[in-house]
Amino acid sequence: MPAPNQAHAALEDLVFASVAGARLTQDSPILPDVWIELGLGADDALVDLLLTPHRRSSALALARALDGRLGRAQEARLAHTQGIVAAHLDLRDLIRAALPLTGWWQRYLLVPDDVAPTGDLVALLADPALARAIREGLVRGLEAQGRGA
């Protein structure tokens, strides 16, 4: 395991890197510090997050949608005020439950086609051929930058 400073530097390189010209995590609705915090923690490390709903939605609607995707609001310690949702999430829940609720996820991460479901990474990865294609695309992007995989 790398030393803490080396691990932090490696995660910063990954978070601030671009793949095929796109700054994947930089352009996401998740701040780089959150990605780094989750990356440095154990697999099940939990992070306290403040989530802001889209301007055409409400904190209550966001909390309900997140609760429906998580199925364990008490463990996630979901709470909301008029404009913010507080949540206690690990990396898996952030990617599986919270990010798919964002417009960024729908527009930029997963481009729908006639076959693939819009924005549902779990459904996409359940198909071995699509999962392989996603992985190969990411690896090609990293290799094009000389980062390897």
C-alpha positions, 0 to 999 in steps of 0.5 A: 500500500502506498504511503498516505502522501503518495496515495493522495497524490495518485488520487489527485492525478486520477481525479484531475485527469482527463480521459479523451479530453473530458475531465470526468470527475472535475465536470461531475456534480461531486467536488474533487475533495469528496472523490479523494476522501472516498478514494483514501478511505476503506471500501465501506468508508462513509462521508457526510455530504450536503446535496443541493437539488436542481433548481427545478426540484426541491430538497424533499423530492431529492431526499425521497428519490435518494431514499427510494434508491438507497432503501435504507434512509436511516443508515444513510442518515438522510435529512433535509431542510428547505434547500439541502439534503444531508446524507451519510454515503459510501462510494458505492451508494454515491455512484449507485444511488445519488449520481444517477439522479443528476442531469450530469449523469444522464447527459454526459456519463452515459449516452443512451442509444437504441439498446442501452437504458438511459443512465442506468449503470447497474443495468449496463454493467449487468450486460457482459458485452456492454461492461467490457465495452465500457471498460475498454473505452476507459482503458483506451482513454487512459492509454492515449494519455500514457497513463496505462490501466 
